[in-house]
Structure formats: structure tokens, C-alpha cells
Amino acid sequence: MRPIVILGAGPAGAAVALGLRRLGYPVTLVSEWRRFAALEGVSMRVLDALRGAGLHQALADAALPSQRQVSWNGQQHAQNIEFLLDRPSFDRGLREDLRLAGVELIEGRVLKVQSQASGHRIELQGRQALVADFLVEARGRQAPALGKGLRGPETVSLLNRWQGVAGSTASAVESLEDGWAWMARRADGQCYWQWTVDVASAELPGKALLLDYCRQRRQDSALSRAFFGSEPQTNLHLHARSSTAILSPRVCGDHWIRVGDAAMAVDPLSGNGIFQSLSSALQAPTVINTLLRKPERKWLARRFHQQRVDQLFLRFARIGRDFYADEQRWPDRPFWQARRQWPDAEVAHAEADFSALKIEPAPVLRDGFVDEAEVVITADQPLGIWHVHGVELAPLVRRLRSEPAERVLEGLTVEQGRMVRGWLLGQGFKP
């Protein structure tokens, strides 16, 4: 019998495990380790979030800085530095982080999960079954669906990997008539080219011809030819995976929770996959702590997690939609037409209007539990903002409607005053 079992050892599952260990819970984590090499481009914000989650060993030697090129809508420019995260190295370090934190690790394939009000029975291949009081589903897109949910246009990403000639580290993104490609090259000559296409409209050959077809598509691109050069490609591999945006209709119950891609899986163009996985996972330990220790607040904890997962999903989806809409050369092609209109027509970043701010009670995280407090509802934060730099915002906004700003803010420290004033100006406040 295990009190808490987590299925999946990606960044989301690991972040939940480490958070629960900091709260004093014994944790057992079950996972199959990744069976294919992969490289992922991440920003400094993602690296900071991973460190904040306690994944220090995972980042020890897994991230390589790279100058990123972008070719979109016929325009080429160099973006900021991105970091190429080597997933095999990252996953090894991640397991070491878990081991150091005292998490029980079980490598194995989950065959079946049976859940009842009394707990969960997890059947494993070649091992004794586990029984748990609480289950964390973090197996990503492999997690069984709980219903139809919300799905974006059906999308598949074809990852090509081969050994090239050693050189400098680099990465690039390119829009194509029937999709888009991300490419990366490591200093040791490992090369990656991932082509993302529409499942319904892409006219792909059979599996036996797919490698050659992808090679030809790379040769058709001037950017790809310049990026990878004409050196011979050896040890070529292909891995196809779904990259359809999916929102689970239910992400939390009284004795279970879904995090990461098992809760919401976004289009790879919508925002970094690791970042959105962490976005739902970092709040989960507090939600779990509330469900287990303060059952009278379970409805509040479930509401908190569901609302934030739903809102994060729509936020990432709208960011991706706007980026797709920036590509205007092929508006009638099925790939671009479907993605420039989904999920809706709501703006991703609404114009600030201080007079439109609302104050409402909402679930918040307080002292390790989900609690309820007054928050400020803004156009960009429909679930509300509780405080900035330790200062509760609802009382300040209420007073600012009838009192001078100098009087309302006079009791704040210099740093608090700077942060709160910056937030107010960002909301359209005019002193």
C-alpha cells in the first residue's frame, strides 16, 4: 500500500513528486524511461522554472545555448538565445533528483489502473501490483482519455534524427506550405529536423517510404540545406508522435489528479511543452495537500486546479493561433486555415482598463493549502490576481476608486511600492 503513486517521470511528474516530498509525503513514482533520443528547445524562463521546481541534477549538463533563426511569412530574422535540452541527459539527471529527494522509483510498464472510492490498483508488467490512496496521472499523451474533451486540429510531428559532422550548436524554425519545421544541430554532429503537419490533409507515403520522403522535403528547403549542409547523413531515425492540442474534460477528483500533458497537451507552436507541463504541475502538491488534509475544502481545491488548467490551455492555444495567423502566404491551405481560427476569436492579450477591474472571491494558494480570498479580475487574468510582492491587491484597488494613490500606497516598502505601481500602470491606472 502506497499513500501516493505518480505515474510518469517527465518534468510534470517529477515536479509533483518533489513538491510532495517537501510537504513530507512518501511518494512512489512509476515510469517507463524514454526509448528514443530527442532534443527540445527551451527558453531561459523554462530553465528558471525547472530550477525552481528542484530539478537541479536534470539541468547539470543537459542544456546547450543556441542562436535561433526564424523564417516565417517569408521573413528571416534571428531570435534570442534558446537552450537545446538533451532529453536523455535531462531524464537521467531527473531520476537522480528524485532519488536524492527520497522518492521511490519503479521502472515498469503500467498495464491497467483500476480506481474506486477506496483507492487505486495499478497493475505492472512483470511486477507485483501497487495499491495507492491517491493517484497522480502524469503519463503525458499516453494517459488514457477521460472523455472527448477539447481538441485542436489533428496534428502529427515527424522527428528525424541522424549523425552529421561536428560543428557549432544552432536551431531554427521555418514555415512551409503544408506545415512547419523545427531544426537543431548539436556540436557533436547530432542533427534533428521535426516536421509538423496536418493529419487529415497531409499526403504522406507509407512507413517504409517516410524517411526518404522527409529527406526530400529537407532538400526542398533552402534554409534546411544551408542549416545542415551537404555532409552525409548516417544512422538516420524517424519517430512520429501526435502533437494535437488536447484538453482533458476532468483533471481532478477527490483522490486523483492529472498534470502536464495528461491534463492539457498544447500544440508545440503554442508555447514550450515543458513550461506548460510545469504550469499545471507546480500547483498540484498544494491541491493534493488540501484534498488529503482538509477534505472540507475539496470542492475548492478541485475548482482551483480545473480552472487554471482550462485557462492555461486556452492561453497557449490563442498564442499559437496568433502565430499561425502571422503566416499569410498560404491562407487557404488546410494546415494554415484550420489553425489560424482555433480555438476561438478572443484576443490573447486584451487592452488594459483599470475601470473594468472586478473584485471577486476565488480559490488561492495560502500556507500550503487551497483557500479562498478576494482577488482582482483583469482582462488578461480572468481567474484573478491575489497579491503582488506580498501585497494583497483587492483592498488597494477598492480604495483607489475613492482615495488618492499617495495615501493608499504610503504604507508599502520601497520595493513593494515599485512593484505595485508597476502592476497598476500595466492595468491602465492613471495616477
Secondary structure by P-SEA (a helix, b strand, c coil): cccbbbccccaaaaaaaaaaaaabbbbbbbbbcccccbbbbbcaaaaaaaaaacccccccccbbbbbbbbbcccbbbbccbbbbbcaaaaaaaaaaaaaaabbbbbbccccbbbbcccbbbbbbccccbbbbcbbbbccccccccccccccccbbbbbbbbbbccbbbbcccccccccbbbbbbcccccbbbbbbbbbccccccccccaaaaaaaaaaaacaaaaaacccccccbbbbbbbbccbbbbccccccccccccccccccccccccaaaaaaaaaaaaaaaaaaacccccaaaaaaaaaaaaaaaaaaaaaaaaaaaaaacccccccaaaaaaaccccccccccccccccbbbbbbbbbcccbbbbbbbbbccccccccccccccccaaaaaaaaccccccccccccaaaaaaaaaaaaaacccc
